[in-house]
Structures are given as structure tokens and as C-alpha cells.
Amino acid sequence: MGGYFTLSDRNLRLIERFRRTASDTLEYAFTVDNPTMWTRPWTAVINWKQAKGEVYEYACHEGNYSLPGMLAGARADEAAGR
């Protein structure tokens, strides 16, 4: 197998934690443990701030080849003051 699957095997253990740290912040922490790949477990922490506008799931535009044209049209309308 190629790609990402080379980084995992039956020894992989992933622990994810979500914690509210403020009214507008969510802390996402994950720990990766795989003695086949690394000498010790490692952890990453990402703080997500609350979105100001609408949030769209990224895959909804996957394979949507008309999207660049729609965005270009919207930018042209904005430039024309519409």
C-alpha cells in the first residue's frame, strides 16, 4: 500500500480529546502512539475559534468543477457593484 497507509499498522493507537476552553474556543488534542513508527507517543493541540459566518462542509464542493466559474461570476458582480 502507498500513501497514508504506510504510516499506520495494527500497533497504531490514536486518542482524541475535545475540550471547551472558552465560550468561543474548542481545544482539539490528539495523541499518536505507534511503536512501529516512532520511539515515543506524540501529541498535538489545536485551538479552534468559533466561526463568524456560515460553515460549509468541505466535501460538498468535491468534484464540483463549475465552482471556479461561479466564484469568478460572483467576483465580477462584486467588482461591478452589484
N, CA, C and O atoms as a GROMACS GRO file, in nm:
protein
  328
    1MET      N    1   0.084  -0.120   0.000
    1MET     CA    2   0.000   0.000   0.000
    1MET      C    3   0.087   0.124   0.000
    1MET      O    4   0.198   0.124   0.054
    2GLY      N    5   0.036   0.229  -0.061
    2GLY     CA    6   0.111   0.354  -0.060
    2GLY      C    7   0.036   0.461   0.015
    2GLY      O    8  -0.066   0.434   0.079
    3GLY      N    9   0.086   0.582   0.009
    3GLY     CA   10   0.019   0.695   0.070
    3GLY      C   11   0.018   0.691   0.222
    3GLY      O   12   0.114   0.648   0.285
    4TYR      N   13  -0.091   0.736   0.278
    4TYR     CA   14  -0.102   0.749   0.423
    4TYR      C   15  -0.100   0.615   0.495
    4TYR      O   16  -0.062   0.609   0.612
    5PHE      N   17  -0.139   0.510   0.428
    5PHE     CA   18  -0.148   0.381   0.494
    5PHE      C   19  -0.011   0.328   0.537
    5PHE      O   20  -0.004   0.238   0.620
    6THR      N   21   0.096   0.382   0.483
    6THR     CA   22   0.229   0.339   0.525
    6THR      C   23   0.262   0.389   0.665
    6THR      O   24   0.357   0.342   0.727
    7LEU      N   25   0.184   0.484   0.717
    7LEU     CA   26   0.208   0.539   0.850
    7LEU      C   27   0.127   0.470   0.958
    7LEU      O   28   0.136   0.507   1.075
    8SER      N   29   0.049   0.371   0.921
    8SER     CA   30  -0.031   0.303   1.022
    8SER      C   31  -0.020   0.152   1.006
    8SER      O   32   0.005   0.100   0.897
    9ASP      N   33  -0.039   0.086   1.115
    9ASP     CA   34  -0.044  -0.059   1.116
    9ASP      C   35  -0.123  -0.102   1.239
    9ASP      O   36  -0.186  -0.018   1.304
   10ARG      N   37  -0.121  -0.228   1.272
   10ARG     CA   38  -0.202  -0.276   1.384
   10ARG      C   39  -0.156  -0.220   1.518
   10ARG      O   40  -0.229  -0.231   1.617
   11ASN      N   41  -0.036  -0.159   1.526
   11ASN     CA   42   0.014  -0.102   1.652
   11ASN      C   43  -0.029   0.043   1.674
   11ASN      O   44  -0.005   0.100   1.781
   12LEU      N   45  -0.092   0.103   1.573
   12LEU     CA   46  -0.132   0.244   1.584
   12LEU      C   47  -0.243   0.262   1.688
   12LEU      O   48  -0.341   0.188   1.689
   13ARG      N   49  -0.225   0.360   1.773
   13ARG     CA   50  -0.328   0.398   1.871
   13ARG      C   51  -0.342   0.549   1.865
   13ARG      O   52  -0.244   0.622   1.879
   14LEU      N   53  -0.463   0.594   1.843
   14LEU     CA   54  -0.493   0.737   1.832
   14LEU      C   55  -0.594   0.773   1.939
   14LEU      O   56  -0.700   0.711   1.949
   15ILE      N   57  -0.563   0.874   2.019
   15ILE     CA   58  -0.654   0.922   2.122
   15ILE      C   59  -0.686   1.068   2.090
   15ILE      O   60  -0.596   1.150   2.076
   16GLU      N   61  -0.814   1.099   2.079
   16GLU     CA   62  -0.858   1.236   2.051
   16GLU      C   63  -0.937   1.288   2.170
   16GLU      O   64  -1.014   1.216   2.233
   17ARG      N   65  -0.916   1.418   2.199
   17ARG     CA   66  -0.989   1.483   2.308
   17ARG      C   67  -1.035   1.621   2.263
   17ARG      O   68  -0.963   1.694   2.196
   18PHE      N   69  -1.158   1.653   2.302
   18PHE     CA   70  -1.214   1.784   2.274
   18PHE      C   71  -1.248   1.848   2.408
   18PHE      O   72  -1.304   1.783   2.496
   19ARG      N   73  -1.213   1.976   2.421
   19ARG     CA   74  -1.238   2.045   2.548
   19ARG      C   75  -1.272   2.190   2.519
   19ARG      O   76  -1.202   2.257   2.442
   20ARG      N   77  -1.377   2.239   2.581
   20ARG     CA   78  -1.414   2.380   2.568
   20ARG      C   79  -1.324   2.459   2.661
   20ARG      O   80  -1.326   2.438   2.782
   21THR      N   81  -1.244   2.551   2.606
   21THR     CA   82  -1.152   2.629   2.688
   21THR      C   83  -1.199   2.773   2.708
   21THR      O   84  -1.150   2.843   2.796
   22ALA      N   85  -1.294   2.815   2.625
   22ALA     CA   86  -1.354   2.948   2.637
   22ALA      C   87  -1.489   2.942   2.565
   22ALA      O   88  -1.518   2.844   2.496
   23SER      N   89  -1.569   3.044   2.580
   23SER     CA   90  -1.701   3.041   2.517
   23SER      C   91  -1.693   3.034   2.365
   23SER      O   92  -1.788   2.989   2.300
   24ASP      N   93  -1.580   3.078   2.308
   24ASP     CA   94  -1.565   3.076   2.162
   24ASP      C   95  -1.448   2.989   2.116
   24ASP      O   96  -1.405   3.002   2.002
   25THR      N   97  -1.397   2.901   2.203
   25THR     CA   98  -1.279   2.822   2.168
   25THR      C   99  -1.297   2.676   2.207
   25THR      O  100  -1.339   2.644   2.318
   26LEU      N  101  -1.264   2.590   2.112
   26LEU     CA  102  -1.265   2.446   2.136
   26LEU      C  103  -1.123   2.395   2.118
   26LEU      O  104  -1.061   2.418   2.014
   27GLU      N  105  -1.073   2.326   2.217
   27GLU     CA  106  -0.938   2.269   2.208
   27GLU      C  107  -0.949   2.125   2.158
   27GLU      O  108  -1.020   2.044   2.216
   28TYR      N  109  -0.878   2.096   2.051
   28TYR     CA  110  -0.871   1.962   1.995
   28TYR      C  111  -0.730   1.911   2.018
   28TYR      O  112  -0.634   1.970   1.968
   29ALA      N  113  -0.717   1.803   2.092
   29ALA     CA  114  -0.585   1.744   2.118
   29ALA      C  115  -0.587   1.599   2.074
   29ALA      O  116  -0.685   1.528   2.096
   30PHE      N  117  -0.479   1.556   2.012
   30PHE     CA  118  -0.470   1.415   1.976
   30PHE      C  119  -0.331   1.362   2.007
   30PHE      O  120  -0.231   1.433   1.992
   31THR      N  121  -0.327   1.239   2.050
   31THR     CA  122  -0.202   1.172   2.078
   31THR      C  123  -0.191   1.050   1.988
   31THR      O  124  -0.284   0.970   1.978
   32VAL      N  125  -0.076   1.038   1.923
   32VAL     CA  126  -0.050   0.927   1.832
   32VAL      C  127   0.056   0.839   1.896
   32VAL      O  128   0.162   0.886   1.936
   33ASP      N  129   0.026   0.712   1.904
   33ASP     CA  130   0.121   0.615   1.959
   33ASP      C  131   0.131   0.499   1.862
   33ASP      O  132   0.033   0.429   1.836
   34ASN      N  133   0.250   0.479   1.809
   34ASN     CA  134   0.275   0.364   1.722
   34ASN      C  135   0.424   0.330   1.733
   34ASN      O  136   0.506   0.391   1.665
   35PRO      N  137   0.458   0.233   1.817
   35PRO     CA  138   0.599   0.198   1.835
   35PRO      C  139   0.667   0.146   1.709
   35PRO      O  140   0.790   0.140   1.703
   36THR      N  141   0.589   0.108   1.610
   36THR     CA  142   0.646   0.066   1.483
   36THR      C  143   0.708   0.185   1.409
   36THR      O  144   0.807   0.171   1.338
   37MET      N  145   0.646   0.303   1.428
   37MET     CA  146   0.689   0.423   1.354
   37MET      C  147   0.771   0.521   1.436
   37MET      O  148   0.864   0.582   1.383
   38TRP      N  149   0.739   0.537   1.566
   38TRP     CA  150   0.803   0.640   1.646
   38TRP      C  151   0.860   0.581   1.775
   38TRP      O  152   0.814   0.477   1.822
   39THR      N  153   0.959   0.646   1.829
   39THR     CA  154   1.022   0.597   1.952
   39THR      C  155   0.938   0.626   2.076
   39THR      O  156   0.956   0.563   2.180
   40ARG      N  157   0.846   0.722   2.064
   40ARG     CA  158   0.757   0.753   2.176
   40ARG      C  159   0.631   0.820   2.122
   40ARG      O  160   0.632   0.873   2.011
   41PRO      N  161   0.522   0.818   2.198
   41PRO     CA  162   0.399   0.885   2.153
   41PRO      C  163   0.421   1.035   2.139
   41PRO      O  164   0.509   1.092   2.203
   42TRP      N  165   0.342   1.098   2.054
   42TRP     CA  166   0.348   1.243   2.039
   42TRP      C  167   0.206   1.300   2.037
   42TRP      O  168   0.110   1.233   1.999
   43THR      N  169   0.197   1.425   2.078
   43THR     CA  170   0.068   1.492   2.093
   43THR      C  171   0.069   1.626   2.020
   43THR      O  172   0.171   1.696   2.017
   44ALA      N  173  -0.044   1.660   1.962
   44ALA     CA  174  -0.063   1.791   1.901
   44ALA      C  175  -0.190   1.852   1.958
   44ALA      O  176  -0.285   1.780   1.990
   45VAL      N  177  -0.191   1.984   1.971
   45VAL     CA  178  -0.307   2.056   2.024
   45VAL      C  179  -0.340   2.169   1.927
   45VAL      O  180  -0.253   2.246   1.887
   46ILE      N  181  -0.468   2.178   1.891
   46ILE     CA  182  -0.514   2.282   1.800
   46ILE      C  183  -0.632   2.352   1.868
   46ILE      O  184  -0.726   2.286   1.913
   47ASN      N  185  -0.629   2.484   1.874
   47ASN     CA  186  -0.740   2.561   1.929
   47ASN      C  187  -0.824   2.614   1.814
   47ASN      O  188  -0.776   2.688   1.729
   48TRP      N  189  -0.948   2.574   1.814
   48TRP     CA  190  -1.041   2.618   1.710
   48TRP      C  191  -1.128   2.730   1.766
   48TRP      O  192  -1.194   2.714   1.868
   49LYS      N  193  -1.127   2.844   1.696
   49LYS     CA  194  -1.211   2.957   1.733
   49LYS      C  195  -1.346   2.942   1.664
   49LYS      O  196  -1.356   2.884   1.556
   50GLN      N  197  -1.449   2.996   1.727
   50GLN     CA  198  -1.583   2.990   1.671
   50GLN      C  199  -1.586   3.068   1.540
   50GLN      O  200  -1.532   3.178   1.530
   51ALA      N  201  -1.649   3.010   1.439
   51ALA     CA  202  -1.661   3.074   1.309
   51ALA      C  203  -1.752   3.196   1.319
   51ALA      O  204  -1.851   3.194   1.392
   52LYS      N  205  -1.720   3.301   1.245
   52LYS     CA  206  -1.800   3.423   1.246
   52LYS      C  207  -1.918   3.412   1.149
   52LYS      O  208  -2.022   3.473   1.172
   53GLY      N  209  -1.901   3.336   1.044
   53GLY     CA  210  -2.008   3.323   0.944
   53GLY      C  211  -2.054   3.179   0.934
   53GLY      O  212  -2.040   3.100   1.027
   54GLU      N  213  -2.110   3.146   0.818
   54GLU     CA  214  -2.157   3.011   0.795
   54GLU      C  215  -2.039   2.917   0.775
   54GLU      O  216  -1.934   2.958   0.725
   55VAL      N  217  -2.057   2.793   0.813
   55VAL     CA  218  -1.954   2.692   0.797
   55VAL      C  219  -2.006   2.588   0.698
   55VAL      O  220  -2.117   2.536   0.715
   56TYR      N  221  -1.928   2.557   0.597
   56TYR     CA  222  -1.967   2.460   0.497
   56TYR      C  223  -1.874   2.339   0.505
   56TYR      O  224  -1.752   2.353   0.520
   57GLU      N  225  -1.930   2.223   0.496
   57GLU     CA  226  -1.851   2.100   0.497
   57GLU      C  227  -1.771   2.097   0.367
   57GLU      O  228  -1.827   2.117   0.260
   58TYR      N  229  -1.642   2.073   0.376
   58TYR     CA  230  -1.553   2.089   0.261
   58TYR      C  231  -1.586   1.995   0.146
   58TYR      O  232  -1.567   2.032   0.030
   59ALA      N  233  -1.633   1.876   0.174
   59ALA     CA  234  -1.655   1.778   0.068
   59ALA      C  235  -1.774   1.812  -0.020
   59ALA      O  236  -1.791   1.752  -0.127
   60CYS      N  237  -1.858   1.906   0.023
   60CYS     CA  238  -1.975   1.937  -0.059
   60CYS      C  239  -1.933   1.997  -0.193
   60CYS      O  240  -2.014   1.999  -0.286
   61HIS      N  241  -1.811   2.045  -0.206
   61HIS     CA  242  -1.764   2.100  -0.333
   61HIS      C  243  -1.669   2.006  -0.405
   61HIS      O  244  -1.616   2.039  -0.511
   62GLU      N  245  -1.647   1.889  -0.347
   62GLU     CA  246  -1.557   1.792  -0.409
   62GLU      C  247  -1.615   1.750  -0.544
   62GLU      O  248  -1.730   1.707  -0.552
   63GLY      N  249  -1.536   1.761  -0.647
   63GLY     CA  250  -1.581   1.722  -0.780
   63GLY      C  251  -1.672   1.824  -0.846
   63GLY      O  252  -1.725   1.797  -0.954
   64ASN      N  253  -1.693   1.938  -0.783
   64ASN     CA  254  -1.779   2.041  -0.839
   64ASN      C  255  -1.693   2.130  -0.929
   64ASN      O  256  -1.638   2.230  -0.884
   65TYR      N  257  -1.684   2.093  -1.055
   65TYR     CA  258  -1.595   2.164  -1.147
   65TYR      C  259  -1.651   2.297  -1.193
   65TYR      O  260  -1.579   2.375  -1.257
   66SER      N  261  -1.777   2.326  -1.162
   66SER     CA  262  -1.834   2.455  -1.200
   66SER      C  263  -1.806   2.562  -1.095
   66SER      O  264  -1.830   2.680  -1.119
   67LEU      N  265  -1.754   2.522  -0.979
   67LEU     CA  266  -1.732   2.617  -0.871
   67LEU      C  267  -1.640   2.733  -0.911
   67LEU      O  268  -1.673   2.848  -0.879
   68PRO      N  269  -1.526   2.710  -0.980
   68PRO     CA  270  -1.443   2.826  -1.019
   68PRO      C  271  -1.519   2.928  -1.104
   68PRO      O  272  -1.500   3.048  -1.089
   69GLY      N  273  -1.605   2.880  -1.194
   69GLY     CA  274  -1.684   2.970  -1.276
   69GLY      C  275  -1.786   3.049  -1.194
   69GLY      O  276  -1.805   3.168  -1.216
   70MET      N  277  -1.850   2.982  -1.100
   70MET     CA  278  -1.947   3.051  -1.013
   70MET      C  279  -1.878   3.157  -0.930
   70MET      O  280  -1.931   3.267  -0.913
   71LEU      N  281  -1.761   3.125  -0.876
   71LEU     CA  282  -1.688   3.223  -0.795
   71LEU      C  283  -1.640   3.339  -0.880
   71LEU      O  284  -1.645   3.454  -0.837
   72ALA      N  285  -1.593   3.310  -1.001
   72ALA     CA  286  -1.549   3.418  -1.090
   72ALA      C  287  -1.666   3.510  -1.124
   72ALA      O  288  -1.648   3.632  -1.129
   73GLY      N  289  -1.784   3.454  -1.147
   73GLY     CA  290  -1.903   3.535  -1.175
   73GLY      C  291  -1.940   3.622  -1.055
   73GLY      O  292  -1.977   3.739  -1.072
   74ALA      N  293  -1.931   3.566  -0.936
   74ALA     CA  294  -1.962   3.643  -0.815
   74ALA      C  295  -1.862   3.757  -0.796
   74ALA      O  296  -1.902   3.867  -0.758
   75ARG      N  297  -1.734   3.732  -0.822
   75ARG     CA  298  -1.634   3.838  -0.810
   75ARG      C  299  -1.657   3.947  -0.914
   75ARG      O  300  -1.636   4.065  -0.886
   76ALA      N  301  -1.701   3.908  -1.035
   76ALA     CA  302  -1.730   4.008  -1.140
   76ALA      C  303  -1.849   4.094  -1.097
   76ALA      O  304  -1.848   4.215  -1.117
   77ASP      N  305  -1.952   4.031  -1.038
   77ASP     CA  306  -2.067   4.107  -0.988
   77ASP      C  307  -2.024   4.206  -0.879
   77ASP      O  308  -2.069   4.320  -0.876
   78GLU      N  309  -1.938   4.159  -0.789
   78GLU     CA  310  -1.891   4.248  -0.682
   78GLU      C  311  -1.815   4.366  -0.740
   78GLU      O  312  -1.835   4.480  -0.699
   79ALA      N  313  -1.728   4.339  -0.837
   79ALA     CA  314  -1.649   4.446  -0.899
   79ALA      C  315  -1.738   4.546  -0.972
   79ALA      O  316  -1.705   4.665  -0.979
   80ALA      N  317  -1.850   4.499  -1.025
   80ALA     CA  318  -1.942   4.587  -1.097
   80ALA      C  319  -2.037   4.659  -1.001
   80ALA      O  320  -2.120   4.740  -1.044
   81GLY      N  321  -2.026   4.631  -0.873
   81GLY     CA  322  -2.110   4.697  -0.775
   81GLY      C  323  -2.249   4.638  -0.760
   81GLY      O  324  -2.338   4.702  -0.706
   82ARG      N  325  -2.266   4.517  -0.808
   82ARG     CA  326  -2.398   4.451  -0.799
   82ARG      C  327  -2.408   4.367  -0.678
   82ARG      O  328  -2.512   4.305  -0.654
   0.00000   0.00000   0.00000
